[in-house]
Amino acid sequence: MSKALINTFSKKLIAWHGVSGRSGLPWQNNRDPYAVWVSEIMLQQTQVATVLERYPRFMKRFPTVKKLASADIDEVLAEWAGLGYYTRARNLHACAQQVVTEFDGTFPSDPVLLEGLKGIGRSTAGAIAAFAFHQRAPILDANVKRILARLFAISGAPQDRAVNDLLWSLADELLPKNPKEMPIYTQALMDFGATWCTSRKPVCLSGEQKCPFASGCQANLSDQALLFPQKVVKAKSPEFDCNMLLMRYGNAVLLQKRPDKAIWGGLWSLPESAWSPKNTGVISSDIDLKDLCAVALPHEKSVTVTRSCKVVQKIAEIKHVFTHRRLWMHIWQVYASKELVFSDSNLRWVSLSQLGRYGLPQPIKILLQGLSLVRDDDLKN
């Protein structure tokens, strides 16, 4: 390891940020640990452009950790709808309640205590501690892993424990000595990885701008920038089919709350059949009403349901890509002649004007908008 690079890294990075770093982001220069925490969680696996729109709205709706803790989980999920990875929203709500009950509504400054909170990992804890409390705590998100792997030509995939431990050790060693520099240093590290030392087009390959670490970066000196960090070959994502029941009665639609630990956990969606591997012949171009109700509403008496419903029409086929799988949703529309009462407490008739109060998976939200079931404003309010 280059001691010269280690000793000068933080100063060079901070100097770079003064000229080329990002500015004007709504979560920057904020020492409120609650605001920092929300932004860090929201920025995980979500593009900055999306967060720029949604972060101010979320903070307006839940301006303090106590407001978030006291909110109903459905209200939180509704505000989170469209951001994906809904476990983050459930963890936000649970963590807020934990901060209120265990720390009297005040975030702890110790990174170790922060890491003990629901949904906060070591890197997020480091970011909160650095930004809000000027603690000398390292971060190690995907961007930082890429920077360090290139600077020091770290071989092996970051997912490997030994490699990950080495990267954490480097991240800690590179910290500025002055705690007061931690907020700007941490922001600079994030910005450098997001805008200059990017995954596919680092500036060292474009020649348009000179990287401040060009003379010391081992990946650059060996013309191997794109080879670091080493990637794990991903298997092809499996594909599945499922039938979904869009049951309508008057000005309402039937929704079902999904189990917390399922995909789209805690959100309200359309009743659906079990998923089956694609191309197994389970999904057909036609379906009997009784069979549809039996698979989508397995705990209800199908005879009672079918006697009160009419018209089964396939109105859409939607492909949705998750992180590790793909789902083809076959939407069947059914009209009920009366407001059926269901034994399952997770089934609920929801007025179209009230859909905005429920967290809906993005493809279901788009489906309902496309069918003109609700106005855009109904889903935003």
Secondary structure by P-SEA (a helix, b strand, c coil): ccaaaaaaaaaaaaaaaaccccccccccccccaaaaaaaaaaaccccaaaaaacaaaaaaacccaaaaaaccaaaaaaaacccccaaaaaaaaaaaaaaaaaccccccccaaaaaacccccaaaaaaaaaacccccbbbbcaaaaaaaaaaaccccccccaaaaaaaaaaaaaaccccccaaaaaaaaaaaaaacccccccccccccccccccccccccccccccccccccccccccccbbbbbbbcccccbbbbbbcccccccccccccccccccccccccccccccaaaaaaaacccccaaaaaaacccccccbbbbbbcccbbbbbbbbbbbbcccccccccccccccccccccccccaaaaaaaaaacccccccccc
